[in-house]
Amino acid sequence: MLKRLLLHIILNGLILYIVQAFIGSDKFFISAHYPIIAYICIGFVMEILNFIVKPILSLLSLPFVFLTFGIFLSVINMILLYINEYLFTEILTPDIVGITFTISGGWMTYFIASIFISFLHTILHFIFRK
């Protein structure tokens, strides 16, 4: 169980690194004194949000998911990405944890990032599943 949780956290950090490299650090920016720790911390929060908040949002928006044939799940991922960014910019400020995580460029950057995160999440979890 713990091994699987650590694998999910590391994969989320790797996904965030790939998304930052693809979108560019001018719109999707993660920085810290130790970048590996930043990706792991943000991946940890992302895993908690996927475990707790995503099922609730998916259940509440089930009619929209059915009407759009699952495309509305990208909107849910955008919301989770926004919550993750909000946690690291407003609540866990860079002064406290030393990690900066900002997304600029409006809703389109969130949408592109959520599509890539979903795609990479599916591929990497398919590769590393047991």
C-alpha positions in Angstrom: 0.0 0.0 0.0 2.7 2.5 1.0 4.8 1.4 -2.0 1.9 2.1 -4.3 1.3 5.5 -2.7 5.0 6.5 -3.1 4.9 5.3 -6.7 1.8 7.5 -7.4 3.5 10.5 -5.7 6.7 10.1 -7.7 4.7 9.6 -11.0 2.7 12.8 -10.3 6.0 14.7 -9.8 7.3 13.3 -13.0 4.1 14.2 -14.8 4.4 17.8 -13.5 8.0 18.0 -14.7 7.0 16.8 -18.2 4.1 19.2 -18.3 6.3 22.1 -17.3 8.9 21.2 -19.9 6.2 21.0 -22.6 4.1 24.1 -21.8 7.1 26.2 -20.8 8.2 27.7 -17.5 6.8 31.1 -18.5 3.2 29.8 -18.1 3.6 26.7 -15.9 6.3 27.4 -13.2 7.5 25.3 -10.4 10.7 26.3 -8.5 12.4 25.7 -5.2 15.9 25.4 -3.8 15.7 21.6 -4.4 13.5 21.1 -7.5 13.0 17.3 -6.9 11.5 18.1 -3.5 9.2 20.6 -5.1 7.9 18.1 -7.6 7.4 15.5 -4.9 5.6 17.9 -2.6 3.3 19.1 -5.3 2.8 15.5 -6.5 1.8 14.6 -2.9 -0.8 17.3 -2.7 -2.0 16.3 -6.2 -2.4 12.7 -5.0 -4.4 13.8 -1.9 -6.7 15.9 -4.1 -7.1 13.0 -6.6 -8.0 10.7 -3.7 -10.4 13.0 -1.7 -11.7 15.8 -3.9 -11.9 14.2 -7.3 -14.4 11.5 -6.4 -16.7 14.1 -4.8 -16.5 16.4 -7.8 -17.0 13.5 -10.2 -20.0 12.4 -8.4 -21.5 15.9 -8.2 -20.9 16.5 -11.9 -22.0 13.0 -13.1 -24.8 14.4 -15.4 -22.3 16.7 -17.1 -19.8 13.9 -17.6 -22.5 11.7 -19.2 -23.8 14.5 -21.4 -20.3 15.3 -22.7 -19.2 11.7 -22.9 -16.4 12.2 -20.3 -14.9 15.4 -21.6 -16.2 17.3 -18.5 -13.6 15.3 -16.6 -11.0 17.7 -18.0 -12.9 20.5 -16.3 -12.6 18.6 -13.0 -8.9 18.2 -13.6 -8.6 21.9 -14.2 -10.4 22.6 -10.9 -8.0 20.2 -9.1 -5.0 21.9 -10.8 -6.3 25.3 -9.7 -6.8 24.1 -6.1 -3.3 22.7 -6.1 -1.9 26.0 -7.3 -4.0 28.0 -4.8 -2.7 25.8 -2.0 0.9 26.5 -2.9 0.5 30.2 -3.6 -1.9 31.4 -1.0 -2.0 28.9 1.9 1.5 27.3 1.7 3.2 30.5 0.7 6.8 30.3 -0.7 8.0 31.8 2.6 6.7 28.7 4.5 7.6 25.8 2.3 10.0 27.4 -0.2 8.1 26.1 -3.2 6.7 28.4 -5.9 4.0 26.9 -8.2 2.2 29.3 -10.5 0.2 28.9 -13.6 -0.3 32.0 -15.8 -2.1 32.4 -19.1 -5.7 32.0 -18.1 -8.0 29.0 -18.4 -6.5 27.8 -21.7 -3.2 27.0 -19.8 -5.2 25.1 -17.2 -7.0 23.2 -19.9 -3.9 22.2 -21.8 -2.1 21.2 -18.6 -5.1 19.2 -17.4 -5.3 17.4 -20.8 -1.5 16.6 -20.6 -1.7 15.5 -17.0 -4.6 13.2 -17.8 -2.9 11.7 -20.8 0.5 11.2 -19.1 -1.2 9.9 -15.9 -3.0 7.2 -18.0 0.2 6.2 -19.9 2.6 6.2 -16.9 0.1 4.3 -14.6 -0.4 1.8 -17.4 3.3 1.2 -17.7 4.0 1.0 -13.9 0.9 -0.9 -12.9 1.1 -4.3 -11.3 
